[in-house]
Amino acid sequence: MTMQVIAAVAEFERDLLIERTQSAIIWAKSTGKHFGRPPALNTDEREAVVRRLDAGASIAEIAREFKTTRQTIMRVNKAALKLQPGNR
């Protein structure tokens, strides 16, 4: 009997914790807080990467130049291709 009461109180407390956490996240987002890891490249660097790719530079070369990974460069390239008209 006592274990059931303790379990019920623990479950209630967990629900309160989740509610408070969600409330704080909503508040933070409404005040402009950004969550997650910051981007590896800013907007200007992304544009420079696309220009270098259009000029024929290799992905590995660009990654070394911007001190990032090949995957990041490929991701920027993929995003740029999606933004071009006629590509889907």
C-alpha positions as CSV (number, residue, x, y, z in Angstrom):
1,M,0.0,0.0,0.0
2,T,2.8,2.5,0.9
3,M,4.7,1.7,-2.3
4,Q,1.6,2.6,-4.3
5,V,1.3,6.0,-2.6
6,I,5.0,6.7,-3.1
7,A,4.7,5.7,-6.8
8,A,1.6,7.9,-7.3
9,V,3.4,10.9,-5.7
10,A,6.5,10.3,-7.8
11,E,4.4,10.1,-11.0
12,F,2.6,13.4,-10.0
13,E,5.9,15.1,-9.4
14,R,7.3,13.9,-12.7
15,D,4.2,15.3,-14.5
16,L,4.8,18.6,-12.8
17,L,8.4,18.6,-13.8
18,I,7.5,18.0,-17.4
19,E,4.9,20.7,-17.4
20,R,7.3,23.2,-15.9
21,T,10.0,22.3,-18.4
22,Q,7.6,22.6,-21.4
23,S,6.4,26.0,-20.0
24,A,10.0,27.2,-19.8
25,I,10.9,26.1,-23.3
26,I,7.8,27.9,-24.7
27,W,8.8,31.0,-22.8
28,A,12.4,30.9,-24.0
29,K,11.4,30.4,-27.7
30,S,8.9,33.3,-27.4
31,T,11.7,35.6,-26.2
32,G,13.9,34.6,-29.2
33,K,16.2,32.0,-27.6
34,H,17.7,29.6,-30.1
35,F,18.2,26.0,-29.2
36,G,20.7,23.5,-30.4
37,R,24.2,23.7,-31.8
38,P,25.2,26.9,-33.6
39,P,25.7,26.6,-37.4
40,A,29.2,25.8,-38.6
41,L,29.0,28.5,-41.3
42,N,27.3,31.8,-41.3
43,T,25.2,33.2,-44.2
44,D,28.1,34.9,-45.9
45,E,30.3,31.8,-45.6
46,R,27.5,29.7,-47.1
47,E,27.3,32.0,-50.0
48,A,31.0,31.9,-50.5
49,V,30.9,28.1,-50.4
50,V,28.3,28.0,-53.2
51,R,30.3,30.4,-55.3
52,R,33.5,28.3,-54.8
53,L,31.5,25.2,-55.8
54,D,30.1,26.9,-58.9
55,A,33.7,27.9,-59.8
56,G,34.7,24.2,-59.8
57,A,36.6,23.9,-56.5
58,S,36.5,20.4,-54.9
59,I,34.5,19.7,-51.8
60,A,37.6,18.7,-49.8
61,E,39.4,21.8,-50.8
62,I,36.5,24.0,-49.7
63,A,36.2,22.1,-46.4
64,R,39.8,22.7,-45.6
65,E,39.6,26.4,-46.6
66,F,36.6,27.0,-44.2
67,K,37.9,24.6,-41.5
68,T,34.8,22.4,-41.5
69,T,33.9,18.9,-42.7
70,R,33.1,17.7,-46.2
71,Q,29.6,16.8,-45.0
72,T,28.9,20.4,-44.1
73,I,30.0,21.6,-47.5
74,M,27.8,18.9,-49.2
75,R,24.9,19.9,-47.0
76,V,25.3,23.6,-48.0
77,N,25.4,22.5,-51.7
78,K,22.3,20.4,-51.3
79,A,20.4,23.3,-49.7
80,A,21.5,25.7,-52.4
81,L,20.4,23.3,-55.1
82,K,16.9,23.1,-53.5
83,L,16.6,26.9,-53.6
84,Q,17.4,27.2,-57.3
85,P,14.3,27.5,-59.5
86,G,13.3,24.4,-61.4
87,N,15.0,22.0,-58.9
88,R,12.9,19.8,-56.7
